[in-house]
Amino acid sequence: MKVILNQDVGGVGRKSEIRQVSDGYAANYLFPRKLASLATENAVERIESEKKQQKSEKELHSKLLEKNLDDISGGEFHTSRKASPEGHLFAGIHADEIAGVLKEKKNIEIPESFIELEKPIKETGSHKIFLSAGKKRVAFTLVVGGKE
């Protein structure tokens, strides 16, 4: 029996995939738990159109992300944090805070997973930050100032 998976099912497949399973497995396990539905012609067409739409949305998102990375590339962004007179920050700056600075200054949302940061920034001054998305890698400068 052909079924469309509504969720990821271990040993069978991933969500939205069409799989051939035994009638008993479908009737006694997948259907009662709403893990799958019967693969009718209409359901298969709906799944295919959803996949096409998701693909086009993903391409659009990818193009927008590349444009945003180009806008950030080579830029300089300033932020201030509490620091000692010697320039040591009281709290390190992590990737999520850098993403917040980019959102605040340029109104660009960059997932923190794209920010390459070996360790938190703990000193005032200029720091070169790299962003990677797919094959594209750009850099910008984050200038951290101290405040009392």
GUDRENKE-770413 format. One line per 5 residues: their letters; for each residue x, z, y of N, C-alpha, C. Coordinates in pm, whole numbers, always signed. Layout:
! residues N
a = X/Z/Y/X/Z/Y/X/Z/Y ~ ...
! end
This chain:
! residues 148
mkvil = +84/+0/-117/+0/+0/+0/+89/+0/+124 ~ +55/-83/+221/+131/-88/+345/+72/+10/+444 ~ +162/+90/+504/+120/+190/+602/+206/+178/+727 ~ +151/+227/+838/+226/+238/+964/+253/+386/+984 ~ +380/+421/+1000/+416/+561/+1015/+384/+610/+1156
nqdvg = +314/+722/+1165/+280/+782/+1294/+389/+876/+1343 ~ +475/+921/+1251/+586/+1009/+1280/+702/+971/+1190 ~ +820/+1026/+1220/+933/+1008/+1130/+903/+1083/+1001 ~ +923/+1018/+887/+900/+1080/+757/+1030/+1065/+677 ~ +1088/+1177/+638/+1212/+1176/+563/+1201/+1096/+434
gvgrk = +1297/+1010/+410/+1298/+931/+288/+1206/+810/+292 ~ +1126/+796/+398/+1033/+683/+407/+1069/+593/+525 ~ +1074/+650/+645/+1108/+569/+762/+1081/+641/+892 ~ +1094/+566/+1000/+1077/+620/+1134/+941/+582/+1191 ~ +906/+649/+1300/+779/+627/+1367/+763/+478/+1402
seirq = +642/+426/+1387/+601/+289/+1419/+654/+184/+1322 ~ +720/+224/+1216/+766/+128/+1117/+654/+102/+1015 ~ +654/-18/+962/+558/-56/+858/+633/-45/+726 ~ +578/+34/+633/+644/+59/+505/+548/+37/+389 ~ +603/-2/+277/+529/-15/+152/+549/+115/+74
vsdgy = +440/+187/+46/+447/+311/-31/+343/+305/-142 ~ +357/+394/-238/+259/+396/-347/+123/+443/-295 ~ +17/+398/-360/-118/+434/-319/-139/+585/-322 ~ -91/+649/-427/-109/+793/-442/-37/+872/-333 ~ +85/+830/-301/+163/+898/-197/+93/+887/-63
aanyl = +42/+768/-34/-29/+748/+92/-157/+831/+96 ~ -238/+823/-10/-367/+889/-12/-357/+1042/-19 ~ -257/+1093/-90/-248/+1237/-113/-153/+1311/-19 ~ -61/+1238/+44/+36/+1306/+129/+34/+1255/+273 ~ +55/+1125/+291/+69/+1072/+427/-60/+1076/+507
fprkl = -170/+1028/+452/-297/+1022/+526/-353/+1160/+560 ~ -358/+1255/+465/-413/+1387/+500/-334/+1460/+609 ~ -205/+1437/+614/-120/+1503/+713/-106/+1421/+841 ~ -177/+1309/+846/-176/+1217/+961/-34/+1170/+995 ~ +47/+1153/+890/+182/+1101/+907/+184/+949/+910
aslat = +76/+888/+860/+70/+742/+855/-75/+698/+861 ~ -93/+570/+893/-226/+510/+891/-216/+375/+818 ~ -328/+326/+774/-332/+202/+699/-288/+85/+788 ~ -207/-4/+734/-153/-116/+810/-251/-234/+805 ~ -354/-229/+888/-447/-342/+898/-388/-446/+992
enave = -447/-565/+996/-396/-671/+1084/-397/-627/+1229 ~ -508/-565/+1273/-518/-520/+1412/-414/-413/+1445 ~ -393/-320/+1352/-296/-214/+1375/-154/-269/+1383 ~ -123/-367/+1298/+10/-429/+1300/+32/-503/+1432 ~ -68/-576/+1479/-58/-647/+1607/-38/-548/+1722
riese = -110/-436/+1718/-97/-334/+1822/+45/-276/+1824 ~ +98/-248/+1706/+234/-193/+1696/+336/-293/+1749 ~ +320/-421/+1713/+413/-523/+1760/+409/-536/+1913 ~ +289/-532/+1972/+279/-543/+2117/+338/-419/+2185 ~ +320/-301/+2124/+380/-180/+2180/+533/-189/+2176
kkqqk = +587/-244/+2067/+732/-259/+2055/+786/-353/+2162 ~ +714/-464/+2187/+756/-558/+2291/+753/-492/+2428 ~ +648/-415/+2454/+636/-347/+2582/+748/-244/+2599 ~ +779/-169/+2495/+886/-71/+2501/+1020/-139/+2525 ~ +1040/-255/+2464/+1165/-328/+2482/+1179/-375/+2626
sekel = +1071/-427/+2685/+1078/-473/+2823/+1098/-356/+2919 ~ +1034/-242/+2892/+1054/-124/+2974/+1198/-74/+2965 ~ +1254/-81/+2846/+1392/-37/+2826/+1488/-128/+2903 ~ +1463/-260/+2901/+1547/-353/+2976/+1538/-326/+3125 ~ +1416/-303/+3174/+1396/-273/+3315/+1467/-144/+3353
hskll = +1455/-42/+3269/+1522/+86/+3294/+1674/+67/+3296 ~ +1725/-15/+3206/+1869/-42/+3198/+1918/-111/+3326 ~ +1842/-210/+3374/+1881/-280/+3497/+1879/-185/+3617 ~ +1778/-100/+3624/+1768/-4/+3733/+1884/+95/+3728 ~ +1920/+139/+3608/+2031/+231/+3593/+2162/+166/+3637
eknld = +2183/+39/+3601/+2304/-30/+3644/+2310/-42/+3796 ~ +2196/-72/+3859/+2191/-81/+4005/+2225/+54/+4066 ~ +2169/+162/+4010/+2198/+296/+4060/+2345/+331/+4045 ~ +2405/+293/+3933/+2547/+319/+3913/+2631/+242/+4014 ~ +2591/+119/+4046/+2662/+41/+4147/+2653/+109/+4284
disgg = +2535/+168/+4315/+2518/+237/+4442/+2609/+360/+4452 ~ +2631/+426/+4341/+2712/+548/+4339/+2861/+517/+4336 ~ +2898/+407/+4274/+3037/+372/+4250/+3120/+376/+4379 ~ +3230/+452/+4373/+3323/+460/+4485/+3276/+548/+4599 ~ +3158/+604/+4588/+3105/+687/+4695/+3167/+825/+4699
efhts = +3136/+896/+4809/+3186/+1031/+4825/+3067/+1120/+4858 ~ +3051/+1226/+4782/+2939/+1317/+4798/+2992/+1457/+4824 ~ +2928/+1525/+4917/+2974/+1658/+4957/+2874/+1764/+4913 ~ +2928/+1878/+4874/+2846/+1994/+4840/+2926/+2119/+4871 ~ +2859/+2230/+4893/+2926/+2357/+4919/+2877/+2462/+4821
rkasp = +2968/+2547/+4784/+2936/+2656/+4694/+3011/+2781/+4742 ~ +2964/+2896/+4698/+3034/+3020/+4731/+3172/+3018/+4666 ~ +3273/+3052/+4747/+3409/+3048/+4697/+3490/+3161/+4758 ~ +3597/+3196/+4692/+3690/+3297/+4744/+3774/+3233/+4854 ~ +3843/+3313/+4932/+3930/+3256/+5037/+4040/+3165/+4980
eghlf = +4076/+3184/+4853/+4180/+3100/+4791/+4123/+2966/+4742 ~ +3992/+2949/+4745/+3931/+2823/+4704/+3878/+2822/+4562 ~ +3868/+2937/+4500/+3813/+2945/+4365/+3662/+2966/+4377 ~ +3586/+2885/+4307/+3441/+2898/+4309/+3398/+3017/+4225 ~ +3295/+3089/+4272/+3244/+3202/+4196/+3169/+3156/+4071
agiha = +3108/+3038/+4077/+3037/+2981/+3962/+3079/+2835/+3950 ~ +3114/+2794/+3830/+3157/+2656/+3809/+3042/+2558/+3829 ~ +3077/+2436/+3866/+2979/+2329/+3885/+2974/+2249/+3755 ~ +2855/+2242/+3694/+2835/+2173/+3568/+2770/+2037/+3592 ~ +2754/+1961/+3485/+2699/+1825/+3494/+2558/+1825/+3552
deiag = +2476/+1924/+3516/+2339/+1925/+3569/+2336/+1947/+3720 ~ +2432/+2024/+3772/+2440/+2045/+3916/+2490/+1920/+3988 ~ +2580/+1846/+3923/+2627/+1719/+3981/+2512/+1620/+3986 ~ +2431/+1616/+3880/+2313/+1529/+3880/+2219/+1569/+3993 ~ +2207/+1698/+4020/+2124/+1747/+4130/+2177/+1704/+4265
vlkek = +2309/+1704/+4282/+2369/+1659/+4407/+2340/+1510/+4429 ~ +2352/+1429/+4324/+2323/+1286/+4335/+2176/+1264/+4369 ~ +2088/+1341/+4310/+1945/+1331/+4338/+1917/+1368/+4483 ~ +1982/+1473/+4531/+1960/+1520/+4668/+2016/+1423/+4771 ~ +2136/+1372/+4749/+2204/+1288/+4849/+2159/+1142/+4847
kniei = +2139/+1086/+4726/+2107/+943/+4716/+1969/+917/+4658 ~ +1899/+1022/+4617/+1768/+1011/+4553/+1775/+922/+4428 ~ +1881/+944/+4352/+1903/+871/+4227/+1910/+972/+4113 ~ +1826/+950/+4014/+1827/+1040/+3898/+1919/+983/+3791 ~ +2023/+1057/+3761/+2118/+1020/+3656/+2111/+1129/+3550
pesfi = +2085/+1092/+3424/+2085/+1194/+3319/+2222/+1261/+3310 ~ +2221/+1392/+3291/+2348/+1464/+3287/+2436/+1422/+3170 ~ +2377/+1361/+3068/+2458/+1315/+2955/+2547/+1197/+2994 ~ +2519/+1129/+3105/+2601/+1017/+3151/+2721/+1065/+3232 ~ +2721/+1191/+3273/+2829/+1244/+3356/+2940/+1294/+3265
elekp = +3058/+1237/+3284/+3175/+1276/+3203/+3247/+1389/+3276 ~ +3238/+1507/+3221/+3299/+1623/+3281/+3363/+1704/+3170 ~ +3497/+1711/+3168/+3567/+1781/+3062/+3537/+1931/+3065 ~ +3540/+1986/+3185/+3512/+2128/+3203/+3447/+2146/+3339 ~ +3379/+2257/+3361/+3315/+2279/+3491/+3417/+2280/+3605
iketg = +3375/+2235/+3721/+3461/+2236/+3839/+3464/+2379/+3894 ~ +3583/+2434/+3912/+3596/+2574/+3955/+3681/+2588/+4080 ~ +3716/+2476/+4143/+3800/+2479/+4262/+3735/+2397/+4372 ~ +3759/+2436/+4498/+3715/+2353/+4609/+3808/+2233/+4620 ~ +3766/+2131/+4693/+3848/+2012/+4711/+3779/+1889/+4656
shkif = +3854/+1781/+4645/+3801/+1654/+4596/+3820/+1642/+4445 ~ +3716/+1597/+4378/+3721/+1580/+4233/+3665/+1443/+4199 ~ +3738/+1368/+4118/+3691/+1237/+4073/+3601/+1257/+3951 ~ +3478/+1205/+3959/+3379/+1220/+3853/+3348/+1082/+3797 ~ +3342/+1070/+3666/+3311/+943/+3601/+3170/+948/+3542
lsagk = +3100/+835/+3553/+2968/+819/+3493/+2976/+704/+3395 ~ +2919/+721/+3276/+2917/+615/+3176/+2775/+593/+3129 ~ +2735/+466/+3128/+2604/+428/+3075/+2624/+298/+2999 ~ +2618/+305/+2868/+2642/+186/+2788/+2786/+142/+2802 ~ +2805/+18/+2843/+2940/-36/+2860/+2992/-18/+3003
krvaf = +2905/+26/+3092/+2941/+40/+3233/+2996/+180/+3259 ~ +3109/+185/+3332/+3171/+312/+3367/+3212/+304/+3514 ~ +3166/+399/+3594/+3197/+402/+3736/+3248/+540/+3773 ~ +3309/+549/+3891/+3362/+676/+3938/+3318/+698/+4082 ~ +3306/+826/+4117/+3281/+864/+4255/+3355/+994/+4282
tlvvg = +3362/+1032/+4409/+3433/+1153/+4446/+3334/+1261/+4487 ~ +3351/+1379/+4432/+3269/+1493/+4469/+3359/+1587/+4547 ~ +3324/+1610/+4674/+3401/+1699/+4759/+3329/+1833/+4763 ~ +3397/+1935/+4713/+3338/+2068/+4707/+3400/+2153/+4817 ~ +3313/+2202/+4904/+3358/+2292/+5011/+3319/+2434/+4978
gke = +3393/+2527/+5034/+3362/+2667/+5010/+3281/+2725/+5123 ~ +3200/+2823/+5090/+3127/+2898/+5193/+3126/+3044/+5152 ~ +3117/+3128/+5251/+3119/+3273/+5226/+2990/+3321/+5169
! end
